[in-house]
């Protein structure tokens, strides 16, 4: 049987990745010590690796495809094919940022002030390229962790990943400049992408994952509406596309369906009821395929 070897991120992205895979139709199970999780698709052989490593193994062909951050593709300088963007992170469905930060009372106010200074970061290559583009030479050291705690006693500045900025604020650090904005990506190796079967498998998986993400925080709203009130009801409904209106056996009523943001439902349902809609049903959505 043909197999697609797929790298999945272990660590901060793991739980969210498994949840998105589940919504896409793939059940992934792994124990705390497992690096080869089970996928309920016999054509997929998964490997759990740190997101930092996945692009390197995809480039080498050890993995056919993988899910990792754009930042780590850039950091590793990996020559891979980017299949699609998957907009999710550890704490939400938004990009993350690598930022240059210094202690709140630091005299460093701009990137150029880092000339000759010491910087700690996990993304050494990314930081070096960023400083070279600005004409700045600094001592960049790899940080094995607890990067925020190293300034100002050990280093002058840090380049660190942040989603909300709360950890930086808690450590009394001030952002000087954004280095890179990153999102999760599905990537494929050049050889795998050139293989017809593997490319088809990767594209189908990407389609379902994007569909699962598109459905996040969306619901399907269904209701019955008197024909004379259809215009008033549809004007109230923000939707992915125009609401679907279909006739019912009872000729003076129609069924209306629409996809809307989940956080608007509590405001819209009472208003729909007030104007005459009946049999209002809210349903969860697993995937939206455009």
URZI-V385710 format. One record per residue. SS is DSSP state (h for helix, s for strand, l for the rest). Layout:
SS ; SS
This chain:
l ; l ; l ; s ; s ; s ; s ; s ; s ; s ; l ; l ; l ; h ; h ; h ; h ; h ; h ; h ; h ; h ; h ; h ; l ; l ; l ; s ; s ; l ; l ; l ; l ; l ; l ; l ; l ; s ; s ; l ; l ; l ; l ; s ; s ; s ; s ; s ; s ; s ; h ; h ; h ; h ; h ; h ; h ; h ; h ; h ; l ; l ; l ; l ; s ; s ; s ; s ; s ; h ; h ; h ; h ; h ; h ; h ; l ; l ; l ; l ; s ; s ; s ; s ; s ; s ; l ; l ; l ; l ; l ; l ; l ; l ; l ; s ; s ; s ; s ; s ; s ; s ; s ; l ; l ; l ; l ; l ; l ; l ; h ; h ; h ; h ; l ; l ; l ; s ; s ; s ; s ; l ; l ; h ; h ; h ; h ; h ; h ; h ; h ; h ; h ; l ; l ; l ; l ; l ; s ; s ; s ; s ; l ; l ; l ; l ; h ; h ; h ; h ; s ; l ; l ; l ; s ; l ; s ; s ; s ; s ; s ; s ; l ; l ; l ; h ; h ; h ; h ; h ; l ; l ; s ; s ; s ; s ; s ; s ; s ; s ; s ; s ; l ; s ; s ; s ; s ; s ; l ; h ; h ; h ; h ; h ; l ; h ; h ; h ; h ; h ; h ; h ; h ; h ; h ; h ; h ; h ; h ; h ; h ; h ; h ; h ; l ; l ; l ; s ; s ; s ; s ; s ; s ; s ; s ; s ; h ; h ; h ; h ; h ; h ; h ; h ; h ; h ; l ; l ; l ; l ; l ; l ; l ; s ; s ; s ; s ; l ; l ; l ; l ; l ; s ; s ; s ; s ; s ; s ; s ; s ; s ; h ; h ; h ; h ; h ; h ; h ; h ; h ; h ; h ; h ; h ; h ; l ; l ; s ; s ; s ; s ; s ; s ; s ; l ; l ; l ; l ; l ; l
